[in-house]
Amino acid sequence: MKNAVTVICLVILLTACQTVPQTAREQLLLTSPETEMAMGEQAFRSIMRGQREITEGEAYESLQVIGQRIVMAAEPMLEARGFGDLEWSFHLVDSNTINAFVVPSGQVVFFRGILPVLENENGIAAVMGHEVAHVIARHGGERISQRLLATGATYGLAAAMADTREEADRILAAAGIATLFLLEMPYSRRHELEADYLGAQLMAMAGYDPREAVKVWERMEEATLSVPAFLSTHPHSRDRRDRLEERMPEFLSLSGQ
């Protein structure tokens, strides 16, 4: 019985291993694009409940134009990953928060507080490209898959090692902390760097200056508080800037410069 379970688990893991075409990085995906889209739609509605949206003005219009240009550049990549039929929308939230995010159902949200850091259309394009890249790379599905796998392994470990409910609770708590620091946070940083790379490609392909992506992270470092890399779900702004600078000749060639 144990051998059969082991074989089944191996088959699931092998069939769930895929590759991000643009970076050749292997990833575990236990979800389908359709599942990720449905979960993204639900998450978007939940997050936006109670938020005040800005639906007019120069900043809002800029998001619409830049978003469409980035998505047009990304279409072949999105189709290859099963997201060719998304109905993209670009939202501006009236908040001082310095942040932006995307969900796999195609909604990109910028908070008003990030706009002064971005400064111009090229800066907006850098972050827009980064967010669309998260969908191309299926980072949402990968994080869900990692959580599912880690949760199953954790409960299996607790069941095998614990004799009492108290022991099981201690094992679950310790495993949860270990999962956060050893799996989820490092992968989150890896995802951010991958989205930086793909996002710079997209902004260049859409006709924006990829050199502005480097300047965005320089300004972001000045605008936000920094925490040690091992405690952060995002790489340090300086690391992101340096990695983009290293690949700048590639990005510039895509933009025709």
DAVENQUI-V480784 format. One record per backbone hydrogen bond with DSSP energy under -0.5 kcal/mol. NH is the residue of the N-H (numbers start at 1). CO is the residue of the C=O. Records with the same first field share a line. If there is no record, write none. Layout:
NH->CO  CO
This chain:
5->1
6->2
7->3
8->4
9->5
10->6
11->7
12->8
13->9
14->10
15->11
16->12
17->13  14
18->16  27
20->25
21->19
23->20
24->20
25->20
27->18
29->16  27
36->32
37->33
38->34
39->35
40->36
41->37
42->38
43->39
44->40
45->41
46->42
47->43
48->44
49->45
51->48
53->51
54->92
55->53
61->57
62->58
63->59
64->60
65->61
66->62
67->63
68->64
69->65
70->66
71->67
72->68
73->69
74->70
75->71  72
77->74
78->74
79->75
80->76
81->77  78
82->79
83->78
86->83
88->86
89->106
91->108
92->54
93->110
94->52
95->93
99->97
101->109
103->107
106->103
108->89  106
109->101
110->91
111->99
112->93
113->95  97
114->97  111
115->112
117->114
118->114
119->115
120->118
124->120
125->121
126->122
127->123
128->124
129->125
130->126
131->127
132->128
133->129
134->130
135->131  132
136->132
137->133
138->135
139->134
142->138
143->139
144->140
145->141
146->142
147->143
148->144
149->145
150->146
151->147
152->148
153->149
154->150
155->151
156->152
157->153
158->154
159->155
160->156
161->157
162->158
168->164
169->165
170->166
171->167
172->168
173->169
174->170
175->171
176->172
177->173
178->174
179->175
180->176
181->177
182->178
183->179
184->179
185->180
187->183
188->184
189->185
190->186
191->187
192->188
193->189
194->190
195->191
196->192
197->193
198->194
199->195
200->196
201->197
202->198
203->199
204->200
205->201
206->202
207->204
208->203
210->208
212->209
213->210
214->210
215->211
216->212
217->213
218->214
219->215
220->216
221->217
222->218
223->219
224->220
231->228
232->229
239->236
240->236
241->237
242->238
243->239
244->240
245->241
246->242
247->243
248->245
250->247
251->247
252->248
253->249
254->250
255->251
256->252  253
257->252
